[in-house]
Amino acid sequence: MKWTLLGGAASAAALFAASPAAAQHGDHHPAPAPASQPQTDHDHHAEHAPPPEAAAQELASHAAMAGPSANAVEGSGTALVPALDAGSHGLHEQAGDWTLMLHGYAFATYTDQGGPRGDDMAFVASMLMARAERDFGGAKLQLRTMLSLDPLMGNRGYPLLFAVGETAGGESLVDRQHPHDFVMELAAKVEVPLGGGATAFVYGGPAGEPALGPAAFMHRGSARYNPEAPISHHWFDSTHITFGVVTGGIRTRHFQVEASAFRGREPDEERWDLETPRLDSWSMRGTWTPSPNWAAQVSFGRLEEPEALHPGEDEERLTASVSYADGALSVTGAFSAKNRKPGPTLSAFLLEANWNLDERHSLFGRAEHVRQDELLDHHDPRHGNIYGVTRATLGYARRVPLGGEWRLALGGSGSIHFAPDALRPDYGDTPLAFTLFAKVSLGD
């Protein structure tokens, strides 16, 4: 039995009424802290920001003096990113004992994916995040929600060569990126001090993200202005929308260890509702944050029947990633292997970066290689064969302040695709793709 859109919207509205929230490019970064915490420095308006080098030095100085959590901030769910993965995080307000935050964006994009299997489309990807946080004598309570109007794209999402994942009309989505659900997160987190700079936390709710993989792509500073999802999305962060999750962990300045129970099945085609929570899968993650510049994680999960079109097939997923940030440059490198039970082991590599050249101009890029066995139709005799495919993207964004915490980024990107000879009759020789976009955001 599923929760209806009305129930999900009412729950989300209740959180919005009490808990607006913000984070960089969708990041669940912590609430503003006392002046000793580096998050406070992330809230400078972009139009008043110092040059990237000066901003990085200022953030590093504050991080060195700050408390045990200063080396990292939350990206998505409980995943950590470097503290210097900086940006302005939207609106912050104080309502009595509650700290309220609100952040969001709309990515208006036109894409033209080339080659025989390409397509073109104009679409809008969006997200609105809200959070309320309160301190209860040392223990902290956070209420979170994240909503998206991506379902307005339709169940087939947008064209993206080599992307595979989820379904539309009962068929696998191939060369397309699925839309996200209306309710992406509806969760709470409680964190209590243990002494010696350590804290223990419990996170969970009917919609959230388990401790598996790096921060989801739209929450990483290295993907801040890239309008397209990675083709490796279903290797690294496909669980970032999970209906039913409970996570417990311990965090210090340099380490975080955590474990989750969650629902393994990916979201279905009904994008407007909340699905019935279930705890049938598990994961573990360890994260090392040696300084405000670095965050590295290793995680493992066992997912029960994650794909609707593969009943009876479970998955073991191993991921490892390293993220770097210095206030101007953000980089993420990652590896994942998913072992189907029964079935083959498929791997993926990702390297992506965003470089703010100054307070107006940014360059971004992404390179990925995945081993995929679902690029061809079930009726094709080659279906099930494993093919290694590669996609590389370069792009530019021009940032324009709109006043207050509002931002506009205008830009575009180009991509090139490499497929083995066996797929060239289907995809052509090195098909190209390009995108044009305008991103309006509350916060950076």
N, C-alpha and C positions, 0 to 999 in steps of 0.2 A: 504493500500500500504506500502511495506517495503523498507527500505533503503538497498541497496545491500552491499555485502562485500567490493566492491571497494570503495563505498562512506565512509563506516566505517573505512576502512584501511587508506584512504587518510586523513580523519579527524584526526585519531589517529597519523598518521605520521607527520602531521603538528604540533601537540602538542609535539611530541617527538623532532622535530627539534628545537623547542623553549623552551621545558620544561621538561627535565628529572626530575624525582621525586623519593623520597624514604620514606620508613617507616618500622618500625620493623615488620617482618613477614607479610608484606603487609600493615602495618598501615599507614594511612594518617597523620603521625605526622607532626607538623609544620616545616617550614623551619628553618635552623639554625638562632639563634637569637643572640643578643649581649651577652657578657660573663655573664651577670646577669641571663640569662635564662637557665633552667635545660636541655633543649634539646641539648645544646652544649656539655654537659658532656656525653650524650648518644652516641656520635659519636666516642668514643675511640675504637681503634681496639681491638678485643677480645684477640689477642695474647699479647697485651701490657696492658690489663686491670688489675686493682688491684683485690685482692680477693673480693668476693661478698659483704662481710660486709663493707670493706673500700669503695667500690664503692657506696653502699647504703648511707653511712654516707656523702660522698662527694655530692651526688645528693641531699640529704635532706638539706644539708647546703645551697646549691645554691638555692633550691626551696624556702627556708625560706626567702631569700633575694630578690627573683625575683618578677616580676610583677604579675598582677592579674590573669593571665592565667597559672601560674606555677604549680597549683595543678593537672592539667590534660593536656593530649595531645590528639589529634584526633586519633581514632582507624580506623574506616571506615566511609565514608560519613562524617557526623557531630557528630557521636557517640564519647564519651570521654572515655578514659582509664586513670588509675593513671599515674602521671608523672614519678613514679619510676618503671613503667612497661618497664624497660630499655632494650636497645639493640643498636647495631651499625646499622645505618640506610642507609647504602650504600654510593653512591658517592654524593658529594656536590661540585658544581662549581659556580663561580661568572662570569656572562657574562654581563658586564656593570652594569645596574641597576637591572638585573634579578638574582635571586638565583635559580639555577637549581639543581634538585635532581633526582637520578635514583636508583631503588631498584628492585630486582626480585629473583626468586628461581625456581628450578626444583626439584620435589620430585619423584624420581624413586622408585617405590614400588612394592613388590610382596605380595599379600594377599591370604590366604587360609581360607575361611569361611566354617566351618564344619557343620555337620548335613545334613539331607535329602535335605534341600533347599539351602545348601551352594554351593559355586563355588570358583574357584581360578583364578587369573589373575595377570599379570604383566602390569603396567601402569605407566604413568608419568603425574603428576599434575604440572601445571606451572603457573607463573604469572610474569608480568613485569609492573612496575609502573613508571610513570614519572610525574614530577610536575615542574612548573615555578611559582615563586612568585616575586611580585614587590610592593614596598611601594610608594604610591602616596601622599606624604605629610601627612601621618597618616593613610589614607585609604590603605588597602592591597588588592591586586588582586592575586588570585591563579588560575592557569590553570592546570587541572588534566586529566590524562588518566590511565587506567589499562587494560591490555590485557592478554589473556590466550590462550594457545594451547590445552586446555582440549578437544575441539571438535575432536581432533585426536584420542581420545579414542573410538569414536563411540557414537551414541545416547544413548546406554544403560549404559554408564558409567562403574563403577566398582562394584564388589560384596560387599555388606554390609548388614548383617543380621539385620532385623527389620526396615531398612530404607524404607521409602515410600515418593514419591514426584516427580511430573512432569511426562512426558510421553515419550515413544519411540514406533514408529510404531502405534500410536494411542491407545496404551495400557498403563495403569498405570505402572510405575516403582516400583516394590516391591522387597525388599531385595537387592536393588542396589542404589548407589548414582549417580545421574545424573551428566554429565559434565557441567562445567560452559561455558558461552558464550565467544566467542572470544573477544568482547568488553564488559568489565565488568564495566567500568566507562569512561565517556566522559563528563566532567562537569567543572564548574567554581564556584568560591566563592569570594564574595566581603565582606570585614569586615571594619567597620568604628568605630572610638572611640566615645563614648557618654559622656565621662567625669566620674570622680569618679571611674576609673578602670573598667568601663563597656564598652562593645562593642556590636554593632548590626551587623548581618550578613545576607546575602542572598546567598543560594547555589542552584545550579540546572544545568540541562542539559539534553540532549537526553538519557543519561544512567547514573544512579547514585543510591543513596540509601536514602530513606526517614527517617524521625525521628521516628523509630519504632524498639524497641528491643535494646539489647546490641550491641557492635561492633561485626561484623561478625566473625565466628569462626577462619578463617585463619588470622585474624588481631588481635587476642587476644594473649598476652604473655603466658597465661595459656594453650594455644594449640600450642605453637611454634614448637614443634617437633613431634606432633601427626599427622601421615600421613592420618588419616581417618576423614571424616566429622562426626559430631554428628548425631545420629538417630533423635534427636530433632531439627534438622536444620529447618524444616518447621514449627516449633512453634516460634522460636526465631528470625531467621535472613534470612528467605527465600526471603525477599525483598531487599537483598543487591545488587542484579542486577535488577534494575527497569528501564523500558524504558519510561522515562518522569517523572521528579521530580522537584519540586520547594520547597525549605525550607527557612523559615525566623525565626530568633531567636535573643535572647539577652543572653550575657554571662558575668559573673563576675568571680572573683577568686573562689567562692564557689558554684555558681549555673549556670545552663544553662537551659533556657526554649525555646522551639521551636515547630513549627507546619509545616506540609508538605501537599502538594497536589501532587498526583502521580497516575501512572497507577497501578491498582490492579492486573491485570492478570500476572501470572507467565510467564517467557520466554517460547517460543514454542520450537519445535524440531529443527528449523533451527538455529543452533548455530553460524553460521558464519556471520549473518547479524545483522543490527540494526532494531528493530521493530519500528513501528510508535508510537511516544510518544502520551500519552493521560493523562489527569488529571481528573480521575473519582473517586478517593479514597482520604482519608485524614487520618492524624495521628497527635498525640501530644506527646511530651516527656519532662519530667523534670529530670534533672540530678543534683546530689549533689556531690561536690568534696571537702570534709572538709579538706583534707590534701593531700600531694603528694602520700600517700599510698593508698587512698581509692577513689572509684567512685561508686555511686549507682544511678540507673535510674528506673523510672516507665514510661511506655508508653502505649498508647491505639490507635488503628487504626480501621478504617472501610474500608474493601477491597471489591471492586466490582468484583464478579465472578473471584476469584483468580485462580481457577482450571479449566482447559479446559474440563475435563470430568464431571464437575458438573455445567452445564449451569443453570443460574437462581439462583444460590446459592452464597450468599455473606458471608462475614466472619467478625466478630468482634474479635479483638485480643488484649489481655491484657498481658503485660510482665513486670517483675520486676527482677532486677539483682543487685548484689554487686560484685565488683572486688577489690582485694587487691594485692599490689606489694611492695616489699622492695628492689628491685635490684637483688635478687637471687631467691626469691619465688614469683610466680604469681598464684593467685587463682581466679576463677569465680564461683559464685553460682547463679542460675537463676530459675525462675518459669514462666510458660506461660499457658494461657488458651485461646483456640480459639473456639468461638461460631459460628457455622454455622447457617446461616439464610436463609431458615429453616434448622434444623438439631440439632445434639447433641453438647454439649460442651466437648472438648477434652483437657486434661491438660498434661503438661510435666515438669519434674524437671531435672536439670543438675548441676553437681559439677565437675569441672576439675581443674587441677593444673599442673604447671611445676616448678621444683626445680633444679636450677643450683647448684650442690654440690660444684663445684669449676669451674675453667675456662676451664675444659675439659669434665666433666661428668655431665649428667642431667638425672633426673627421671621425668616421667610424668604419669598422670592418668586421667581417666574420668569415672564417673558413671552417668547413666541416667535412668529415668523411664518415659515412655510415655503411654498414653491411646489412642489406635489406632483402627480404624474400617475398614482399607483397606488392611490388611495383606493377605486376602483370595480373590481368584478370584471371579469375578462378578457372575459366574455360580455356585459357592459354596453356599449352603443354609445358611451357617454361615456368608456370606459376609454382612457387615453392623453391625455385633455384635461388641461391644467394648471390647477389651482385653488390659489389662495392661501388658507391657513387660519391661524387665530391661536388660541393657547391662553395663558391667564394664570392663575397660581396664587399664592395667599397662604396662609401657614401659620404655626403656632406650635409651639414645643417647650419643654417643662419639663424641665430637666436635674437629675438626681438622682445624687449620688456614691454608689457602692456600696462604697467602700473600696479602697485601693490604686489601681491604674490602671483599675479597672472603672467603667464609666459606664452610666447608664440615661437615656434621653430618651423622654418621653411627649408625644404631640402629635397634630396633625391638620392637614389642609389642605383648601382648596376651590378648584375650578378652573371657569373659564367658557370656552366655546369659541365662536368666530365663524367661520362658513362663508359662502361666497357663495350667492346665491339659488339657483343651479343645484344645490346640494347640500342645500338645506333639506328636500326630500322624503325624503332619506336620513338626515339627522342631526337634523332638527327645528330649531327656533329657539333659538339660544344654549344648547345643552345644558350642564348642570352636572355636576360630579363632586366627590366628597369622599373623603378617606382618613383613617383613624385608624392610628396606629402606636406601637410600642414598640421602641426601638433599644437593644440591649445591646452594649456595645463594650469592648474592651480597648484603652485609649487613646481619644482624642477623635476 
